[in-house]
Each structure stands twice: as C-alpha cells, then as structure tokens.
C-alpha cells in the first residue's frame, strides 16, 4: 500500500512547518495542499523534501482533499492519510491508522473475496488487496473534558448522532480530519460539498457504498485561548451543516438503492437457514439502536408519525422511516399508539379547524363527519404538523430521562454488590 500523507492548509504558517517535519519523520511522502492561503504558508515549508500544491483562491478543505486525491492517483498512491495543519493531530499516530487498515483483510476475508468478483467499479479500489482493505479509518480524538473545549465535544456528539441516522454506522468522531482514505473511493464518487462539510458527507457516502468505517483512538492538542487557529464560521458553516444533514436525511428516506462499491452480505439460502435468520432478525429488532438517545428519537418520531392522518398505512410508514433512519422500529411502532384514536386526532382536527376558521369545530353530525371528511382530514394534517412535534419531543425527552435514570440506578446497584 503506497500511502501519501496530505496536509491541507489555509493560513497556518505558524504551525505548518512543525507538522510537516513531524509527518516526514513517519517515513511516507508528504503533500501540502495550500487552499489559497494569504499568509505565506507554503514559504513556511521551504527547504523540506515534500510535494506542494497551490490553489489560486480559497475553495474549501473538501476541494483541497479531492485535489490531493487526483494528484495521488496520477502518481500511483493507494491511500491518503490526512491530518490538519494546525498542530491538533500528532503525526506519530499515523502508524495506528495504518495498523488498523492492515488488520482489516483478515477480519473481512469472505467479503473481500466476494468483492473481487462483484460486477461494479470496485476493481480499482481492490487493486492493493490484500495489502490494504478498502475502508476509511478515522482517528477518533481522545477528548479529555479538562483539556477539550465544550463546543468541540458537543459538536462531535451532535455530528455523530446525525451520521448514525443517515448511514447506520457508528464512527466515533465524524469531525476528525485525521483519516486514511482509499484514493479510488475519493476518485469514484461525486460529492456536493467542498468546505468543512465535506468530511461529514464523505463518511456517509462511503457507508452507503458499502465501505466499512473504522475508528482508532488518537491524541489531540488544543492550544490555549487565542493561540488556537480555527476557520470554522459559526453562522455559515452551521448553515452548511444543516443543509447537508437535511439533504442526506431526505436521500436516506428515498426508496431507490445506493450505488455500492462492495457487495452486501449474501442472504441465507434454504428454509432452515432462512428460519434461523428470521429468529436472529427478531432478536435484532428488539435490541437494535437501543442507546437512550436512539430510543428517545425512535419514540419521538413514532409519536409524531402516529399523529398524522396516514391510516391505514401508519405502521408501514413508521417501519419504513425507522428502517431508513436506523432507528428502533419496535420502539417507534409502540410509541405511535400514544397518539391513540380518537383523542390525539380529535385534538389535531380542532386545532386545524381553529386555525382555518377561527372557531372550534362543534357541529358533530353526519354532514361534518362523512360528507365533509376531506375537510376533517385537511384539518387533522394541519393540526398534526403543529401538535405532533411538541408531543414527540415530550415523549422523547421523558424516554431519555427515564432510561438515563434507570441506567444510573442499575449502575449504582451493581456498584453496591449483592450485599448493598
């Protein structure tokens, strides 16, 4: 496996040279991609034996990484090992990411053998096999609470949650820029984002394509106070993240499949094998995605969907949405019963009627219940869109608090032991 260490840089002249020197000591070729810096960042690495790319203007970290992938492909590299130029990552951790990549072939040998015969564009991706398994390895930053900004810890947890919904995999640090990418994957896919959001999109699209996402713990350093250099814009980058997650959630819900680079695991053959698989799936149905946060979201979405006028397709819709968003289907289906007919639907109809006609619906007769049914459904929908979200949020909050309280109580009992 030919590995190219890539350091994207934008106005990090103060820290770039130390990062590049440490990366060179790891023994791999290094490429510095200057994304239109205005502080002379490339001059900071003058005299070092490394490769350089220079962008005429700032176009975003994603654009810099894709330019590096194109350069790597032209020069025969199989993988990019990316790290930030601000000194946050320790290049000596590069070996941990490479070691994880070398261990993957033995863990996934059967899938690797099937992938070699898979009739798709994965041939280039497997060119280096078995020296490297086609996967993305993420350096998960060890964030000690006393040495890590609270905003960074919250941002990582928030991003991890949405990525789990969108692709079902559980990378531990979706915002880390310390990663090992297969060059062929970056060159075989189209990405819509080019800035900070690119590192989120690439993980989700890799999972959709069938690539494993693996995490390796790595150290992280946050300089104190004003010494830390960050180009994250609180307004524009958060708006970009919101737009990206909205687009990925919508794509997750659409019924057509994703184009895969690697095949899905084979289905069981034979009646006995299918029966055994059905028992396993029933067990998974009850235990899947069962962390307090995931169950809370499943309950909240089940309550909201149960409030909508989608009978008799409510259960099918709930199972479909929860399957696509990788939520616990059983919890969602059970929670939808809290929006029980006729109480919640009646409340929704009254709310919708009040909004449309500025008075409550009080004429309960054959005409209003049967001949004006289409009006009642319209009022039900309007009211459900207003009442459903707070009902779902309340159910999710109570579920989360109850599960957390139960887990703390269980932990306390186990600490006391049988005599406690």
C-alpha positions as CSV (number, residue, x, y, z in Angstrom):
1,X,0.0,0.0,0.0
2,X,1.5,3.3,-1.1
3,X,0.4,6.0,1.4
4,X,0.6,9.7,0.8
5,X,0.4,12.0,3.8
6,X,-1.7,15.0,2.9
7,X,-1.8,18.3,4.9
8,X,-4.4,20.7,3.7
9,X,-3.5,24.2,4.8
10,X,-5.2,27.6,4.9
11,X,-3.4,30.4,6.7
12,X,-1.5,28.1,9.1
13,X,2.0,29.5,8.5
14,X,2.8,29.5,12.2
15,X,2.2,25.8,12.8
16,X,2.6,24.1,9.3
17,X,6.4,23.6,9.4
18,X,6.4,21.7,12.7
19,X,3.5,19.5,11.5
20,X,5.2,18.8,8.2
21,X,8.5,17.9,9.8
22,X,6.8,15.5,12.2
23,X,4.9,13.9,9.3
24,X,8.1,13.4,7.3
25,X,9.7,11.6,10.2
26,X,7.0,8.9,9.7
27,X,8.6,7.8,6.5
28,X,5.9,8.5,4.0
29,X,5.8,11.1,1.2
30,X,4.1,14.3,2.2
31,X,1.9,16.5,0.1
32,X,1.0,20.0,1.4
33,X,-2.1,21.4,-0.4
34,X,-2.4,25.2,0.1
35,X,-6.0,26.2,-0.3
36,X,-5.3,29.8,-1.3
37,X,-3.5,31.0,1.9
38,X,-2.7,34.6,2.2
39,X,-0.1,34.4,5.0
40,X,2.7,32.6,3.0
41,X,2.0,29.2,4.4
42,X,4.0,27.4,1.6
43,X,7.0,29.5,2.3
44,X,7.0,28.1,5.9
45,X,7.9,24.7,4.5
46,X,10.7,25.9,2.1
47,X,13.6,23.5,2.0
48,X,11.7,20.4,3.2
49,X,11.6,17.3,1.0
50,X,7.9,17.3,0.3
51,X,5.4,17.9,-2.5
52,X,3.3,21.0,-2.9
53,X,0.0,22.0,-4.5
54,X,-1.1,25.6,-4.5
55,X,-4.7,26.8,-5.1
56,X,-5.2,30.3,-6.5
57,X,-8.1,31.0,-4.1
58,X,-9.7,29.5,-1.0
59,X,-12.2,26.9,-2.1
60,X,-12.6,24.8,1.0
61,X,-11.0,21.8,2.7
62,X,-13.0,19.3,0.6
63,X,-11.7,20.8,-2.6
64,X,-8.1,20.5,-1.3
65,X,-8.6,16.9,-0.4
66,X,-10.1,16.0,-3.8
67,X,-7.2,17.8,-5.5
68,X,-4.8,15.7,-3.4
69,X,-6.7,12.5,-4.4
70,X,-6.3,13.4,-8.1
71,X,-2.6,14.1,-7.6
72,X,-2.2,10.9,-5.7
73,X,-3.9,8.9,-8.4
74,X,-1.6,10.3,-11.1
75,X,1.4,9.4,-9.0
76,X,0.4,5.8,-8.1
77,X,-0.7,6.2,-4.5
78,X,-3.3,3.9,-3.0
79,X,-4.3,5.8,0.1
80,X,-4.4,9.3,1.6
81,X,-3.5,9.8,5.2
82,X,-4.8,13.3,6.0
83,X,-4.1,15.4,9.1
84,X,-4.7,19.1,10.0
85,X,-2.1,21.8,9.7
86,X,-2.9,23.5,13.0
87,X,-1.0,21.1,15.2
88,X,-4.1,19.4,16.6
89,X,-3.0,16.0,15.5
90,X,0.2,14.1,16.4
91,X,1.7,12.7,13.2
92,X,3.2,9.9,15.2
93,X,-0.3,8.4,15.4
94,X,-0.2,7.7,11.7
95,X,1.0,4.2,12.5
96,X,-2.1,3.4,14.4
97,X,-4.3,4.2,11.4
98,X,-2.2,2.2,9.1
99,X,-2.1,-0.8,11.5
100,X,-5.9,-0.8,11.6
101,X,-6.0,-0.8,7.8
102,X,-3.6,-3.8,7.7
103,X,-5.7,-5.8,10.2
104,X,-8.9,-5.4,8.2
105,X,-8.3,-8.1,5.4
106,X,-8.2,-10.9,8.0
107,X,-11.4,-9.6,9.6
108,X,-13.3,-9.4,6.3
109,X,-11.7,-12.0,4.1
110,X,-15.0,-13.5,2.9
111,X,-16.4,-10.1,1.9
112,X,-13.1,-9.3,0.2
113,X,-13.2,-12.5,-1.8
114,X,-16.8,-11.7,-2.9
115,X,-15.9,-8.1,-3.8
116,X,-13.2,-9.3,-6.2
117,X,-16.0,-10.8,-8.3
118,X,-18.5,-8.1,-7.8
119,X,-19.6,-6.6,-11.2
120,X,-19.1,-3.0,-10.4
121,X,-16.4,-0.3,-10.4
122,X,-14.7,-1.7,-7.3
123,X,-11.8,-3.1,-9.2
124,X,-9.5,-0.1,-8.7
125,X,-10.5,0.0,-5.1
126,X,-9.2,-3.5,-4.6
127,X,-6.0,-3.1,-6.6
128,X,-3.9,-3.0,-3.4
129,X,-5.6,-6.0,-1.7
130,X,-4.7,-7.9,0.4
131,X,-2.2,-5.3,1.4
132,X,-5.0,-2.9,2.4
133,X,-8.7,-3.3,3.0
134,X,-10.9,-0.8,1.3
135,X,-12.2,1.2,4.3
136,X,-12.0,4.6,5.8
137,X,-10.0,4.7,9.1
138,X,-10.8,7.7,11.3
139,X,-8.6,8.9,14.1
140,X,-11.1,9.4,16.9
141,X,-9.7,12.2,19.1
142,X,-9.4,11.4,22.8
143,X,-11.3,14.4,24.2
144,X,-10.5,14.8,27.9
145,X,-13.1,17.1,29.4
146,X,-10.5,19.2,31.3
147,X,-8.4,19.8,28.1
148,X,-11.1,20.0,25.3
149,X,-13.4,22.9,24.6
150,X,-17.0,22.1,25.5
151,X,-18.1,23.3,22.0
152,X,-15.9,20.7,20.3
153,X,-17.3,17.9,22.4
154,X,-20.8,18.9,21.8
155,X,-20.2,19.4,18.0
156,X,-18.7,15.9,17.7
157,X,-21.6,14.2,19.6
158,X,-24.2,16.2,17.6
159,X,-22.5,15.3,14.3
160,X,-22.1,11.6,15.3
161,X,-25.8,11.4,16.0
162,X,-26.9,12.6,12.6
163,X,-24.4,10.4,10.7
164,X,-25.7,7.4,12.6
165,X,-29.2,8.3,11.4
166,X,-28.1,8.8,7.8
167,X,-26.0,5.7,7.3
168,X,-26.4,3.4,10.3
169,X,-22.7,3.1,11.0
170,X,-21.1,4.4,14.3
171,X,-17.9,6.3,13.7
172,X,-16.7,7.7,17.0
173,X,-15.5,11.0,15.6
174,X,-17.2,12.3,12.4
175,X,-15.4,15.6,12.7
176,X,-11.9,14.4,12.9
177,X,-9.6,15.4,10.0
178,X,-7.1,12.6,10.8
179,X,-8.1,9.9,8.4
180,X,-7.0,7.2,6.0
181,X,-8.9,7.3,2.7
182,X,-8.7,4.9,-0.3
183,X,-7.8,7.1,-3.2
184,X,-10.0,5.1,-5.6
185,X,-13.1,5.8,-3.5
186,X,-12.5,9.6,-3.5
187,X,-12.0,9.4,-7.2
188,X,-15.0,7.3,-8.0
189,X,-17.7,9.3,-6.3
190,X,-19.3,12.7,-6.8
191,X,-19.5,15.0,-3.7
192,X,-21.7,18.0,-3.4
193,X,-19.8,19.9,-0.7
194,X,-16.3,21.2,-0.8
195,X,-15.8,23.0,2.5
196,X,-15.9,22.0,6.2
197,X,-19.0,19.8,5.5
198,X,-17.1,17.6,3.1
199,X,-15.7,15.4,5.9
200,X,-19.2,14.6,7.0
201,X,-20.5,13.8,3.5
202,X,-17.6,11.6,2.6
203,X,-18.3,9.3,5.6
204,X,-22.0,8.9,4.8
205,X,-21.4,8.2,1.1
206,X,-18.7,5.7,2.0
207,X,-21.1,3.8,4.2
208,X,-23.8,3.9,1.5
209,X,-21.2,2.5,-0.9
210,X,-20.6,-0.4,1.4
211,X,-17.2,0.7,2.8
212,X,-16.5,-0.1,6.5
213,X,-15.9,2.9,8.7
214,X,-13.3,2.1,11.5
215,X,-12.2,4.3,14.3
216,X,-8.8,4.4,16.1
217,X,-8.1,6.4,19.2
218,X,-5.6,9.2,18.7
219,X,-4.3,12.1,20.8
220,X,-5.4,15.7,20.3
221,X,-3.9,19.0,21.3
222,X,-5.9,22.2,21.7
223,X,-3.8,25.3,22.1
224,X,-5.0,27.6,24.8
225,X,-7.1,30.7,24.1
226,X,-6.2,32.9,21.2
227,X,-3.3,30.6,20.2
228,X,-5.8,28.2,18.6
229,X,-6.3,28.8,14.8
230,X,-9.8,27.9,13.6
231,X,-11.5,28.9,10.4
232,X,-14.9,27.5,11.5
233,X,-17.6,30.2,10.9
234,X,-20.3,29.9,13.5
235,X,-23.1,31.1,11.1
236,X,-22.2,30.0,7.6
237,X,-20.6,26.6,8.5
238,X,-23.5,25.7,10.8
239,X,-25.9,26.6,7.9
240,X,-23.9,24.4,5.6
241,X,-24.1,21.6,8.1
242,X,-27.8,22.0,8.5
243,X,-28.3,21.9,4.7
244,X,-26.1,18.9,4.3
245,X,-27.8,16.8,7.0
246,X,-31.2,17.8,5.6
247,X,-30.2,16.6,2.2
248,X,-28.6,13.4,3.5
249,X,-31.7,12.6,5.6
250,X,-34.0,13.1,2.6
251,X,-31.8,10.9,0.4
252,X,-31.9,8.2,3.2
253,X,-35.7,8.2,3.0
254,X,-35.9,7.8,-0.7
255,X,-36.7,4.3,-1.9
256,X,-34.1,3.7,-4.5
257,X,-30.8,2.0,-3.5
258,X,-27.4,3.5,-3.3
259,X,-24.7,2.5,-5.8
260,X,-22.3,0.2,-4.0
261,X,-18.6,-0.3,-4.4
262,X,-18.7,-3.5,-2.3
263,X,-21.4,-6.1,-2.3
264,X,-23.9,-6.5,0.5
265,X,-23.5,-9.7,2.7
266,X,-25.1,-12.7,1.0
267,X,-28.6,-13.7,2.1
268,X,-29.2,-17.1,3.6
269,X,-30.2,-20.0,1.3
270,X,-32.5,-22.8,2.3
271,X,-35.6,-22.9,4.5
272,X,-33.7,-23.8,7.7
273,X,-31.1,-21.0,7.1
274,X,-33.9,-18.5,6.4
275,X,-35.8,-19.6,9.6
276,X,-32.6,-19.2,11.6
277,X,-32.0,-15.8,10.0
278,X,-35.6,-14.8,10.9
279,X,-35.0,-15.6,14.6
280,X,-31.8,-13.6,14.5
281,X,-33.6,-10.7,12.9
282,X,-36.4,-10.7,15.5
283,X,-33.8,-10.5,18.2
284,X,-32.1,-7.7,16.4
285,X,-35.4,-5.9,16.0
286,X,-35.8,-5.6,19.8
287,X,-32.1,-4.8,20.5
288,X,-31.1,-2.6,17.6
289,X,-30.2,1.1,18.1
290,X,-31.1,0.9,21.8
291,X,-29.0,3.6,23.4
292,X,-31.0,6.1,25.4
293,X,-30.6,8.8,22.8
294,X,-31.6,6.5,19.9
295,X,-34.6,5.1,21.7
296,X,-35.7,8.6,22.6
297,X,-35.6,9.6,19.0
298,X,-37.4,6.5,17.9
299,X,-40.2,7.1,20.4
300,X,-40.5,10.8,19.5
301,X,-40.7,10.1,15.8
302,X,-43.2,7.3,16.4
303,X,-45.5,9.7,18.3
304,X,-45.2,12.3,15.6
305,X,-45.9,9.9,12.8
306,X,-48.7,8.3,14.8
307,X,-50.4,11.7,15.0
308,X,-50.5,12.1,11.2
309,X,-53.6,11.2,9.1
310,X,-51.9,8.3,7.4
311,X,-54.2,5.4,8.4
312,X,-54.3,2.6,7.4
313,X,-50.6,2.9,6.4
314,X,-49.3,4.2,9.7
315,X,-47.4,1.1,10.8
316,X,-45.9,0.6,7.4
317,X,-44.8,4.3,7.3
318,X,-43.3,4.1,10.8
319,X,-41.4,0.9,10.0
320,X,-40.1,2.4,6.7
321,X,-39.0,5.7,8.2
322,X,-37.3,4.0,11.1
323,X,-35.6,1.5,8.9
324,X,-34.2,4.2,6.6
325,X,-33.1,6.3,9.6
326,X,-31.7,3.4,11.5
327,X,-34.0,3.8,14.5
328,X,-35.6,1.1,16.7
329,X,-38.7,0.1,14.7
330,X,-40.3,-1.7,17.7
331,X,-40.0,1.3,19.9
332,X,-41.4,3.6,17.2
333,X,-44.4,1.3,16.5
334,X,-45.2,1.0,20.2
335,X,-44.8,4.8,20.8
336,X,-47.2,5.6,17.9
337,X,-50.0,4.1,20.0
338,X,-49.7,7.1,22.3
339,X,-51.2,9.1,19.5
340,X,-54.3,6.9,20.1
341,X,-57.5,7.5,18.1
342,X,-59.7,9.4,18.7
343,X,-58.1,11.7,21.3
344,X,-55.0,13.0,19.5
345,X,-56.6,13.1,16.1
346,X,-59.6,15.0,17.6
347,X,-57.2,17.5,19.2
348,X,-55.4,17.9,15.8
349,X,-58.7,18.4,14.0
350,X,-59.9,21.0,16.5
351,X,-56.5,22.8,16.2
352,X,-56.6,22.8,12.4
353,X,-60.3,23.9,12.3
354,X,-59.4,26.8,14.7
355,X,-56.6,27.9,12.5
356,X,-58.6,27.8,9.3
357,X,-61.9,29.1,10.5
358,X,-61.1,30.9,13.8
359,X,-63.5,28.9,15.8
360,X,-63.7,25.4,17.2
361,X,-65.5,22.6,15.5
362,X,-68.7,21.8,17.4
363,X,-71.1,20.6,14.8
364,X,-70.8,16.8,15.1
365,X,-73.2,15.4,12.6
366,X,-73.5,13.2,9.5
367,X,-72.6,16.0,7.2
368,X,-69.5,17.1,9.0
369,X,-68.3,13.6,9.8
370,X,-68.9,11.9,6.4
371,X,-69.7,14.4,3.6
372,X,-67.0,16.8,4.8
373,X,-64.5,14.1,5.6
374,X,-61.9,15.7,3.2
375,X,-62.1,18.9,5.3
376,X,-61.6,17.0,8.5
377,X,-58.5,15.2,7.1
378,X,-57.1,18.5,6.0
379,X,-57.7,20.0,9.4
380,X,-56.2,16.9,11.0
381,X,-53.0,17.2,8.9
382,X,-52.6,20.9,9.8
383,X,-53.1,20.3,13.5
384,X,-50.8,17.2,13.5
385,X,-48.0,19.3,12.0
386,X,-48.3,21.7,14.9
387,X,-49.2,19.3,17.7
388,X,-47.1,16.3,16.7
389,X,-43.6,17.8,17.0
390,X,-44.1,19.0,20.7
391,X,-45.8,15.7,21.6
392,X,-43.0,13.8,20.0
393,X,-40.4,16.0,21.7
394,X,-42.0,15.5,25.1
395,X,-42.2,11.7,24.6
396,X,-38.5,11.7,23.5
397,X,-37.4,13.8,26.5
398,X,-39.3,11.6,29.0
399,X,-37.9,8.4,27.4
400,X,-34.4,9.7,27.5
401,X,-34.6,10.9,31.1
402,X,-36.2,7.7,32.2
403,X,-33.6,5.5,30.5
404,X,-30.8,7.5,31.9
405,X,-32.2,7.4,35.4
406,X,-32.7,3.7,35.0
407,X,-29.1,3.1,33.8
408,X,-27.7,5.2,36.7
409,X,-29.8,3.3,39.2
410,X,-28.6,0.0,37.7
411,X,-25.0,1.1,37.8
412,X,-25.5,2.1,41.5
413,X,-26.9,-1.3,42.4
414,X,-24.1,-3.1,40.6
415,X,-21.5,-1.0,42.5
416,X,-23.1,-1.9,45.8
417,X,-22.9,-5.6,45.1
418,X,-25.2,-8.3,46.3
419,X,-25.0,-7.1,49.9
420,X,-25.7,-3.4,49.1
